[in-house]
Amino acid sequence: MEKSINIIKETKMHLLIILLFLASCDKQSEETPFLYTEGTVRIAKWKGDKKAVVTLQFDDSTPGQATLGVPALNKRNIVGTWYINPGRAEFNTYINNWKSAQSGGQELANHTMSHTGASTYNEVIYEVGDASKIIWGMRGHENFGSLIAFNRGGGTSWNEDDLAKVLEEYKNIDRQSYVGIPVKALSVPSGSDANKMFEIVPYYLNDSIIIRIHFHGIAAENGNPPYDYGNGAVWINEFEEFLDKLVEVKDDIWIGGYIAVYKYIKERQTASISITQLSDDRFTIELTSEMDAKYYNEPLTILAYLPQEWEDCLIKHNGCEKSHEVQNNVLMFDAIPNKGEISLTKE
């Protein structure tokens, strides 16, 4: 009887090894190639294995954004991308608010120093490069130390060749960059109510795409339309109602800063994941990406399909260890690529 049980175990293990060989691939495709089975791993398309991603993007660093918009997002643990103009007086008037936004987890991005465009290389260096250095300083990073989202500003004129060179040199990623995944965008008109701001989300929620929602000012008073330092705006009461609508569907969407989303996509598109050891009570996983680890360090969501007997799991990775619950044979956790072996041990 004992010999028969051992034969069954060995047969099961051989089957799992075959499955993991089939499941392990050099690149993660956009479509799941087959039904995942016990003893396999995959990278989720979106963080938290969500259905889609939403990025909230704010142009012009208006006073209302600093004093009303940022606190509204922080209150709901939502991250937005705030394209700032650090050469403008209104930005510097509220610079402490913007520093608090950055330290509180919001993503500051480059909307150029003065929102005027540039016709020469030196002007581009000032408008893009100097703004980048200010952002790195507010992040506490060394110059050229991290990626920055970029938007040139509507109505501005640029020397396109010089702009392209400076964006590459200063690690700026244009928010119009094609990342291989469809994008649907809504530029929110001034005076919009919460339903108007939200309307794009349910329409594209199940399409596994990037939903981008653009704002300008956020106003304390409900004028016709509301204004924020001369900018057409949305009223803070409607804006907060819109955010509450987003919170209601957070189980289905990843609300992320633009650079976090960009890095996740690029890492996943060039990632390899495989199981390097497999037993009844321990799995080891290798997760790598071809992207430069200095700039591409966004954790990827991993789904490991474990034996039915596993209820809790200890994960050891990158010098840390943490217990996780296994739900319906699936362990979901986040890991940064290129950080060494990931060990999963049955508890």
VOGU-3710 file (C-alpha; in Angstrom, 3 decimals, decimal comma):
1> meksiniike> 0,000/0,000/0,000  2,807/2,423/0,964  4,574/1,671/-2,324  1,370/2,433/-4,270  0,958/5,757/-2,460  4,568/6,688/-3,299  3,981/5,816/-6,960  0,895/8,045/-7,006  2,858/10,907/-5,416  5,690/10,481/-7,925
11> tkmhlliill> 3,215/10,428/-10,828  1,545/13,579/-9,514  4,937/15,285/-9,153  5,947/14,323/-12,695  2,672/15,760/-13,984  3,275/19,008/-12,104  6,786/19,263/-13,524  5,387/18,868/-17,045  2,769/21,525/-16,332  5,282/24,009/-14,947
21> flascdkqse> 7,497/23,415/-17,979  4,563/24,309/-20,221  3,566/27,247/-18,021  7,044/28,761/-17,779  7,730/30,997/-20,743  10,264/33,674/-21,613  7,675/36,446/-21,954  4,217/36,982/-20,522  1,666/37,153/-23,336  -1,381/39,404/-23,097
31> etpflytegt> -3,737/36,402/-23,318  -3,728/33,438/-20,947  -2,560/30,496/-23,114  -4,375/27,792/-21,125  -6,196/27,136/-17,880  -3,747/27,474/-15,000  -3,377/24,378/-12,854  -1,844/23,386/-9,533  1,898/23,899/-9,629  1,959/26,881/-12,011
41> vriakwkgdk> 2,576/30,615/-11,658  1,752/33,666/-13,716  2,057/37,459/-13,619  -1,219/39,347/-13,395  -1,855/41,828/-16,180  -2,647/44,524/-13,608  -1,612/45,009/-10,011  -3,872/43,105/-7,660  -5,156/41,103/-10,651  -7,646/43,903/-11,355
51> kavvtlqfdd> -9,841/44,138/-14,437  -8,478/47,502/-15,634  -6,385/50,470/-14,535  -7,456/54,071/-13,963  -5,012/56,971/-13,834  -6,195/60,339/-12,547  -4,147/63,138/-14,100  -4,129/66,799/-13,096  -2,573/69,611/-15,142  -1,237/73,063/-14,174
61> stpgqatlgv> -0,642/72,671/-10,390  -3,513/74,989/-9,481  -4,128/76,165/-5,891  -7,343/74,146/-5,726  -5,487/70,978/-6,636  -2,963/71,577/-3,857  -5,429/72,554/-1,137  -8,533/70,539/-2,058  -7,706/67,832/-4,591  -4,687/66,247/-2,928
71> palnkrnivg> -6,364/65,941/0,507  -9,465/64,427/-1,137  -7,333/61,701/-2,753  -5,251/61,103/0,379  -8,420/60,662/2,429  -9,421/57,758/0,171  -5,921/56,278/-0,289  -6,003/57,106/-4,006  -2,885/58,123/-5,948  -3,072/60,752/-8,681
81> twyinpgrae> -0,497/62,174/-11,101  -0,041/65,941/-10,674  1,655/67,744/-13,579  3,284/70,761/-11,960  4,674/74,060/-13,301  7,358/74,875/-10,708  8,320/78,133/-12,442  4,906/79,698/-11,876  4,125/81,926/-8,902  1,012/79,993/-7,865
91> fntyinnwks> 3,033/76,790/-7,560  5,584/78,379/-5,259  2,842/79,964/-3,148  1,656/76,447/-2,321  4,991/74,644/-2,500  4,615/73,222/1,015  1,330/71,641/-0,038  3,061/70,056/-3,019  5,913/68,806/-0,847  3,344/67,223/1,455
101> aqsggqelan> 1,609/65,686/-1,564  4,856/64,027/-2,643  5,767/62,801/0,843  2,214/61,508/1,246  2,516/59,188/-1,742  1,107/61,291/-4,579  3,001/61,323/-7,897  4,400/64,679/-9,011  5,026/64,962/-12,748  6,581/67,399/-15,211
111> htmshtgast> 4,324/69,973/-16,892  7,394/72,150/-17,659  8,628/75,130/-15,686  6,351/77,800/-17,128  3,966/76,120/-19,616  5,270/78,262/-22,495  6,980/75,756/-24,792  10,535/76,180/-26,112  12,214/76,810/-29,458  15,905/76,209/-28,611
121> yneviyevgd> 17,810/73,427/-26,897  18,718/75,616/-23,909  15,108/76,645/-23,484  14,049/72,995/-23,526  16,700/72,198/-20,914  15,239/74,913/-18,695  11,598/74,031/-19,220  12,000/70,245/-18,937  15,367/69,640/-17,274  15,105/72,208/-14,491
131> askiiwgmrg> 11,559/71,094/-13,675  12,817/67,506/-13,498  15,530/68,451/-11,001  12,967/70,159/-8,787  10,789/67,047/-8,831  13,722/64,751/-8,024  14,619/67,063/-5,152  11,081/66,921/-3,770  11,164/63,133/-4,060  14,449/62,969/-2,207
141> henfgsliaf> 16,105/61,354/-5,229  19,416/62,184/-6,858  19,227/63,939/-10,224  18,333/61,447/-12,972  17,454/59,004/-10,190  13,909/58,045/-11,215  11,413/58,216/-14,057  9,096/61,239/-14,341  5,804/61,499/-16,215  5,697/64,389/-18,713
151> nrgggtswne> 3,046/66,481/-20,425  4,046/69,424/-22,607  0,924/71,505/-22,015  -1,852/72,373/-24,427  -1,254/75,203/-26,877  2,535/75,160/-26,492  5,053/74,998/-29,342  8,332/73,035/-29,162  11,435/72,169/-31,123  10,461/68,524/-31,394
161> ddlakvleey> 13,977/67,147/-31,978  15,385/68,953/-28,953  12,404/67,975/-26,834  12,829/64,302/-27,683  16,534/64,428/-26,741  15,901/66,149/-23,421  13,026/63,853/-22,466  15,264/60,846/-22,980  18,204/62,417/-21,142  16,101/63,505/-18,159
171> knidrqsyvg> 14,214/60,211/-17,838  10,851/61,794/-18,669  8,090/59,593/-20,089  5,521/61,406/-22,202  2,047/60,432/-21,063  1,107/60,038/-24,732  3,705/57,250/-25,119  2,344/54,070/-26,681  2,746/51,156/-24,295  1,103/48,396/-26,319
181> ipvkalsvps> -2,199/48,541/-24,427  -5,266/50,513/-25,556  -5,964/53,770/-23,733  -9,326/55,493/-23,373  -9,163/59,062/-22,116  -11,676/61,560/-20,808  -10,774/65,245/-20,519  -13,223/66,430/-17,896  -14,996/69,663/-18,959  -15,230/72,441/-16,392
191> gsdankmfei> -18,400/72,332/-14,357  -18,819/68,564/-14,794  -20,794/66,678/-12,183  -19,707/63,399/-10,580  -21,576/61,264/-13,105  -19,834/62,967/-16,029  -16,414/62,448/-14,442  -17,182/58,786/-13,794  -18,965/57,852/-17,025  -15,928/56,386/-18,798
201> vpyylndsii> -15,138/53,908/-16,015  -18,058/51,432/-16,169  -18,100/51,651/-19,961  -14,551/50,256/-20,294  -14,185/48,435/-16,982  -14,176/44,927/-18,455  -11,904/45,736/-21,412  -8,615/45,286/-19,481  -7,314/48,651/-20,704  -5,947/51,923/-19,349
211> irihfhgiaa> -8,613/54,467/-18,460  -7,149/57,975/-18,217  -9,163/60,835/-16,692  -7,776/64,393/-17,035  -8,574/67,337/-14,767  -7,539/70,959/-14,499  -8,767/73,093/-11,613  -10,689/72,091/-8,503  -12,852/74,860/-7,050  -14,108/75,513/-3,540
221> engnppydyg> -17,214/77,300/-4,865  -19,779/76,018/-7,356  -19,814/78,801/-9,919  -21,059/78,603/-13,501  -18,606/77,180/-14,323  -16,454/76,844/-11,200  -13,026/78,486/-11,399  -9,690/77,759/-9,793  -7,142/80,559/-10,206  -8,579/81,447/-13,595
231> ngavwinefe> -8,866/77,850/-14,781  -12,156/76,212/-15,637  -12,639/73,717/-12,832  -14,858/71,123/-11,211  -16,530/71,781/-7,878  -14,906/69,971/-4,946  -18,238/68,498/-3,776  -18,803/66,860/-7,169  -15,158/65,804/-7,337  -15,395/64,053/-3,983
241> efldklvevk> -18,592/62,307/-5,029  -16,744/61,105/-8,137  -13,913/59,752/-5,955  -16,428/57,891/-3,809  -17,768/56,248/-6,967  -14,234/55,083/-7,753  -13,821/53,678/-4,257  -16,966/51,591/-4,773  -15,309/49,755/-7,692  -11,751/49,560/-6,312
251> ddiwiggyia> -12,019/45,760/-6,148  -12,120/45,812/-9,965  -9,709/48,644/-10,847  -6,159/49,567/-10,005  -6,030/53,343/-9,468  -2,353/54,107/-10,010  0,027/56,937/-10,752  1,086/57,136/-14,385  4,726/56,147/-13,802  3,774/53,234/-11,546
261> vykyikerqt> 1,458/51,933/-14,275  4,042/52,544/-17,002  6,741/50,666/-15,097  4,405/47,757/-14,347  3,562/47,402/-18,027  7,170/47,547/-19,214  8,388/45,126/-16,571  5,608/42,667/-17,287  6,106/42,856/-21,041  9,760/41,825/-20,663
271> asisitqlsd> 9,368/39,496/-17,674  10,177/35,822/-17,274  8,767/33,754/-14,414  9,400/30,109/-13,647  9,284/27,611/-10,814  12,811/26,434/-10,061  11,936/24,006/-7,265  8,701/22,153/-6,563  7,785/19,886/-3,653  4,800/19,136/-1,433
281> drftieltse> 5,657/21,935/1,011  8,005/24,350/-0,830  8,077/26,191/-4,133  10,846/28,482/-5,333  10,218/31,005/-8,082  12,493/33,063/-10,284  11,161/36,434/-11,503  13,249/38,546/-13,869  12,719/41,478/-16,227  14,857/42,916/-19,000
291> mdakyynepl> 14,227/46,506/-17,880  16,876/48,546/-16,052  16,360/47,699/-12,373  17,479/51,193/-11,316  14,389/52,742/-12,901  11,990/49,821/-13,181  11,276/48,614/-9,661  7,483/48,409/-9,533  6,266/45,250/-7,758  4,454/42,819/-10,053
301> tilaylpqew> 1,484/40,803/-8,840  2,172/37,065/-8,903  -0,479/34,342/-8,837  0,772/30,953/-7,659  -1,565/27,963/-7,944  -0,785/25,770/-4,932  -1,857/22,305/-3,722  -5,205/22,068/-1,950  -3,496/21,268/1,346  -1,914/24,734/1,525
311> edclikhngc> -3,890/27,190/3,653  -1,137/29,579/4,757  2,194/30,328/3,154  5,441/31,991/4,226  7,011/34,090/1,463  10,710/34,923/1,627  12,056/37,398/-0,916  14,571/40,227/-1,116  15,565/39,871/2,545  11,988/39,962/3,859
321> ekshevqnnv> 9,515/37,305/4,916  5,763/37,521/5,363  2,876/35,136/5,916  0,018/35,102/3,405  -3,293/33,303/3,286  -3,919/30,974/0,356  -7,429/31,467/-1,006  -9,041/28,782/-3,173  -5,632/27,276/-3,938  -4,323/30,642/-5,193
331> lmfdaipnkg> -1,623/32,680/-3,512  -1,504/36,309/-4,717  1,454/38,481/-3,747  3,653/41,273/-5,094  7,348/40,977/-5,913  9,947/43,184/-7,585  11,761/41,512/-10,499  15,488/40,800/-10,419  15,631/40,585/-6,620  16,631/36,933/-6,318
341> eisltke> 14,802/33,753/-5,423  11,224/33,849/-4,158  10,579/31,076/-1,648  7,040/29,848/-0,818  6,805/27,485/2,161  3,681/25,766/3,449  2,861/26,789/7,036
//
